[in-house]
Amino acid sequence: MFFDKKIKGKKMKNKLVLIILLGAAFLNSCKKKEEVQKLPNILFVLADDQRGNTVNYLGNKEVITPNLDKLASEGVSFSNAYIMGSYSGAVCQPSRAMLLSGKYLNNLTKKGQVIPPDNITLGEALQKAGYNCFGIGKYHNDVASFARCFNDGQDIYFGGMYDHWNVPLHSYGSLKNFKKFNRPVLKEYRKSNKITLEQGDYSYSGKHSADIFAEAATNFIKDYESEKPFFLYVALMTPHDPRSTYQKYLDLYDTAKISLPPNFMPQHPFDNGELYIRDEKLASFPRVPAEIKENIRDYYALISHNDAKLGEIIATLKEKGLYDNTIIIYSSDNGLAVGQHGLMGKQNLYEHSTKVPLIFAGKGIQENVKVDAMVYLIDIYPTICDLLGLEVPESVDGKSFVQLFKNPQEKHRDYIFTAYRNVQRAIRVQDFKLIKYSVKGDRRAQLFDLLTDPFEMNNLADSAQFKSVYEKLDAKMNDALIEFKDSSWNY
């Protein structure tokens, strides 16, 4: 009898211990669940070729961007956000690789074509923290890295540019057995039943790329029921050419009233090493004012189209009750000349091509703050990690600028170094910028005071008054070449 009581007592004690342990595990699980739920959602909208000074609220009174204006007024905007450049003509490819990997230009694999597994992508870091990562739109890097960065996605375009009304798309499910050309088409259907394989798994013929990607984003938000936070990455293909959009966006602008940029030139004053690439052939040589104005009109119309789509996505967040717990980021992969300095494209190191819009808004972000500190796009990745309290992976080269949200007057980087192929290098220190060219033995330099000459029109490189400034920036450029292990530059 005594032993029976003892055994029963021991069993009760074991049950009590088990109940306590299960209760503790449950509470711990709830705590972890609560921590995951507390993390804000992230909406990242990335434009394609949108120049830094193309937001009305931030100074360009000719472009119509009501939703970007509201976003900037409710968040933090950066006036000196730069890309690092490119070692190839496809500037957007390395730029997007740098954004999602946090790697410096010189540390990219195959000039940004591939993001290898040892480069932990932003999406991988967020998935590790409990996020659902959903990718939509343009992806200009390798398929394998997309599948790592995002655990789901829709309407994915692998490539640089395409007809906006007939974009070849892939589903996330097709990535396991990916075939770039997988869509059967009968090109000569009146004469032959021979099948030609076209790019993509499917397309929405006659539907504009900006509408496709925005609709995919709004549907994702409407249908989202998971308790996990999400990272929604919407990579647009606009305002990249071909600059075609609906007439209603074109009608927003009167071409006759559009201003030519102050630094408009019929042609670039010397060979910069990339005067006749495809982008530069989008307008006649020499440049004609009327034609450039038409190009600017089309460019602005597509930016307004982007803006309208951004508004729809944000409105859906509000309708779903997710807006107050979401951080919204808007930026672009690079800028564009569109007539400035006699150029049309982005294969140069002037401000119009290396500077991009950058806005953070939403949960925990201060309102109506303008930051002048110099930052790189690669700095966004570690900044997101810091905002969320996550550890930054060792593979990331970027430097978090989280301190600028509360202290916008602080410095972030002492200088900005940019590169284009083996023909151009530039460095900015405070308000002075030096660009050097080495093209077929012809070596040139330009020195600009961006404070008094933001459009880079007055070359001070040969001025005796600015000799010491030139020498300081030249020395700093040499330091940067060593720091970034840039061995391809020969000046």
N, C-alpha and C positions, 0 to 999 in steps of 0.2 A: 504494500500500500504506500509506504513511504517513498519507494522508488517510482511508483506510478505518478505520485504528486510531483516528485522532483523532475521526472521526464516531461510531465505536462507543463511545469513551470518553465523549463528550459525551452520547450516549444513555443510557449507564449512570448518568452523573451526574444527568441529568434524572429518570431513574427513581427514583434515590435521594432526590432532592429531593421528588419526588411522594409517595414512600412516607413520608418524614418528615412532609410536610404532611398526608397522610391520617391518619397515626398521631396527629399533634397534634390534628387535628379530631376523631378518634375519642375521644381522651383528654378533650378539652374537652367533647364530647357526653356522655361518661360522667360527667364532673364535674357538668355541668348536670343530668343525670338524677339523680345522687346527691343534689344539692342539693334537687331537687324532692321526692325520696323522703324526705329528712330532715324536710321540713315536716310538722307534725302534721295529722291530720285534725281537723275541727271538727264537733261535733254541737251544734246550737242548738235547744233545745226551748222554745217560747214558749207559755205558757198564756194564756187569755182571761179577764180579769176576776179574776185571783187576787190577793188582798190581800197586802201585804207580811208580815203577821204570821201566816201560815197554814202554818208549817212547825214540826212538833213539836220538833225538835232546837233550833230557834232561839227557843223560849219558849212556844209555844202547845201546852199539854199536852192539849188536847181533840181536836185534829185528828190523824188517823192517817196518817203519811207516812214509812214506813220507808225507802223508797228515796231520798227527798229528804234524810232525816236522814243517811243514809250518805254521800250526795254532799257534803253540807255538812261533815261530819266529815272528809272526805278532801280538802277544797278550801278555797276562800276564800268567805265569805258576807258580804254587805253589808246592814247594818241601816238604811241611809239612802239607798236607791236610789229616785229619783223620776222620774216622767214630767213633762213641762212643761205639760200641760193641753191644752186644745182650744178652738178658736173655733167649734165646732159641737157638737151633742148627741151625735154619734157619736164619742166620745172615742177609741175604739180605732183609728179611721182615721188621724188625724194621728200618734198614738203609733207605729203601725207604720211610717208613712212616715218619721218621725224616726229610728227604730231603723235602718232599712235605708239611709237616705241620710246620716245624721249631721248633718242640718240642724236649726237651731233652729226652734221653732214659728212665729216671725214670718217665717221665710224659706221656709216651705213654699209650694207652688203649689196654688191652689184648696183651701186649708185641709187639704191632705194627700190630696186625692182623686187627684192625679196626681203622679208623680215624674218630672220632665222629664229629657231626655237629658243636660243639662249638670250634673245632680246625679248624680255617679258613685255607683252603689249599692255596698253591701258585696260583693255577689256579683260585680260587674264588677271590682272591685279584686282579688278573690281569683282570678278567672279569669285575669286578667293575670299573676298570680304562678304560674299552672300548676295551679290547682284545678279539679276538676269540682264544679259547684255544682248541687245537686239540691233542689228545693223541693216540699214536701208540705203540704197543708192549707189553712187560711184565708189568703186574701190580700185585703185590704180596699182596695187601691189599683188603679191602672189596669193593664190586661192587658199593655200594651207594656213597662212597667217590670218586670213579672214576667219577661217573656221576655228582658230584658236582664240582670236580676239572676241568673237561673238558666239554665244551658245545657241543663238537663233537669228533669223533675219528674213527679209522678204524683198523682192524686186531689186536684186543686186545687179549692178552693171560693172563688169570687169573690163576696164579700158580707160582711155584718155578722153576722147570726145566722140560724139555721134550725132546723127539727126535727132533732134529733141522730140520729134513726133513719131519716131519708130525705133525706140531704144531696145536693143536686144538684152533680155533679162534672164537671170538665173534664180531659181528658188534655193533656199538654204539646204533642202533635202538633196539637191542634185550635186552638192559639193563633194560628197564621198566618192562618187564616180564621175568626177568633173570632166566635161568635154566642152571646150570653148565653142565649137561649131556643132550644134546639135539640133538645129531647126530645119526640117526639110522644106524646100521651096522649089516649085516648078517655074523656072525663069522663062522658059520658052514653051509655056503650056499650050499654045496654039499649034506648035509644030512637034513637040516632043514630050515624052513622059519621064525624061531624065531628071533625077532629083539632084539638086544642089544643096549642100548643107550650109546654112547661114549661122551667124553668131547667135548665141543664147539658146535658152530652152523655149522662150515664148516672148511675145511683145504685145503691147496694147497699141496697135496701129492707129494713128490719129490722135493719140492722147499725149499731151506735153509732159516731158520728163519731170518738171517741177510739180505738176499736178499728181503724177503717179507716186512720187516719193512722199509728198505731203499727205496724200490719201492713205498710204501705207502707215504713216506715222499716226494719223488720227484714228485709224482703225485699231492699231496696236493699243493706243491709250484707252479707247472706248471698251475694248474687250479685256483689258488687264484686270485680273482678279487675284493675282498672287500676293501673298503677304511679304514677299521679297521686294526690296527696292529695285528699280530698273535703271539701266543706262541705255538710253535711246539715242543712237547715232544716225543722223539724217544727213547724208552727204549728197548735196545737190550737184547738178551738172551745169548750172547757170550762175552768172552771166557769160560763161564760156561760149565762144562761137561754135556753131553757126547761130548768130544772134536773132533767132526767130521766136516770136511770141504772139499772143492774141492782139488783135487790133486795139482793144480797149486799153491795153497798157501803152501801146505806141501813141494813142490819142491823148495820153496824159501830158505829152510834150510837144511843144511847138518848135520844130527844128530851127526856125529863123531866130528864135529867142535864146537858143542854147549858146553859151559863150564858148569861144575857143579858149583852151587853156593858155595862160600867159607864156608858157614855154613851148607853144606850138612852133614847129619849124617845118619847112617843106622837105628837108632831109637832115639826117644826122650829120654833124660837121666833119666826121671822120669815120673810118672803118673801125667798129667796135668788136669785130670778129664774128658778128651774127646779124648782118644787115639784111640777108636775103633768105632767112629761114621761113617756113610756111606762114607763121604768124605775121611776118612783115609784108607778105604778099596779099594781105586782105584789103589793102588800099593801094591806089596807084602811086607811082613814083614820078615826079616828086609829089608830096602830099598836097591835096587841094582842100582849102578851108571848107567848102560846101560838103564834100565827101566825108571829111572828118566829123563835121557836125552831125551828119546822118548816122555815122558809126557811134558817136556819143549818145544820140537819141536812142538807138537800138540797145546800147549798153545800159542806159538808165532804165529803159522800159523793162528789161529783164531783171534788173535789181528791184524794181517796183513789183514785178511778178513774184520774185522771191519773198519780198516783204509781205505780200498778201498771204502767201502760203504759211509763212512764219506766224502770222496772226491767226490763221485757222488752227494751227497746232496748239498755240497757247490757249485759244478759246476752248479747245477740247479738254485741255488740262483743267481749266476752271470748271467746265461743265461736269467733269468726272470727280471733282473735289480733290484733285491731286496738285493743284498749282501751288498751294501754300507749303507743300513739302517737296518742292522741286527746285533744283539749281538749273538755270538756263544759261547756256554758253552759245554765243554766235561769233563765228570768225570765217576766214577764207584761207585757201591754200597758198595764194600769192596775189599780187596786184596785176596791173596792166597799164600799158602806155596810152593806147587809143589816141595817137596824134601828138603826144608830148615828146619833145626832143626829136621830132621827125620819125618816131618809132610807133609801132602798133602793138607789139607783143610784150612778153615778160622776160625775155632773154637778155636782161641788162640789170645793172645794180643801182639805178636811180630810185629815189624814194617811191615814185608811183608804182614800181614793180616789186619792190621788196617789203613794202609796208602794207599791213592788212588791218581790217576792222577787228576789234576784240572787245566783246561785252560779256560781263558776268552779271546775272541778276537772279533773284529768287531767295530761297530760304537762307538766312544767315548773312546775306550780302547787303552791304550798306547801299543807300539810295543816292542817286544823283552825284556820284563821285567821279571826277575825271583825273586820270593818272597820266603823268608825263614821263614817268620812268621808262627806260628802255628794256623791253622784254623780248624773248624769242617765243615762237610757237611751241618749241620743245619744252618750254617751262610750264605749259598748261598741265601736262601729265602729273608732275610732282606737286603742283599747286592743288589739283583735285584731291590727290592723296592726303595732303595736309589739311584741306578743308574737312575731309571725312575722318581724320585721325588715323589714317592707314600708313603702314610702313612703305616707304618708297623702295622699289626693287633696286638691287645693286647695279643692274644693267642700265639704269636710267642716267643719262648725262645732264639732263635739264636741271634747272635750279628754281625751286619754288618761290613764287612772289606773293605768298599768302599774306606777308606783312603789309603789303601795299593796300590791302582792303581797309585796314584800320589807320594806316599811316601813309596816305597817298603821296606825301611830299618826299618820302625816302627814296634813295637811289636803289636800283636793283643790280644793274650791270654797269661796269665802268666803261665798257665800249661794246659796240656791235660790229662784228666782222662778217662780211658776206663774200661769196665767191660765185663766179659763173664760168664753168668749164675751165680751160687753162688760159683764158684770154682776158679775164677781168677779176679784179679784187678790190674790195672797198672796206673802209673802216670809219666808224663814227665815234668820236670822243666828244662828249658834251654836245655843243651845237656845231662843231666842225666835222666835215666829212671829206675824206680823200678817196678818190677812185683812180685806180691805175689800170692801164691797158697794155697788153703785149700781143700784137697781132702781126704775124709774119715779119718779125724784126722791127716793126714800128712801135715804139714805146711812147706812151702819152700819160698825162696825169691831169686830174681835175680836182680842185679844192673849193669847197663851198662852205659858206657861213649860213647854216640852215635857219638861224634866228632872223636874219635880215633878208635871206634869199631862199625861202622854202621850196621854190620851184627849180632850184639849181640852174640858174641862168648866168650867173657871174663867176667865171672861173678865176680863182685867186692863186692858182698854182705858180704863176710866174711873177707874182707881186712881191716886191722887196719888203713891203710892209708886213706880209704874212709868211715870210721865210721861216721864222722860228716855229710857227704853227705847223707849216708843212713838214718840217724836220721832226717835230714831236709825233705827228701822226704817222709819218713814214717809219719811224723807229717802233711805234706801237704796232704797226702792221707787220713788221718783221717779227716782233714778239708773238703776235697772233699766229703767224705762219708756223712758228715753232710749236706753239701751244697746241694747235690743231693738226700738227704733223702734215702740213700741206706741201707736199713735195712736187706737185705738178706745176707750180707757179714758177715761171722763169722771167725775171724782169731785169 
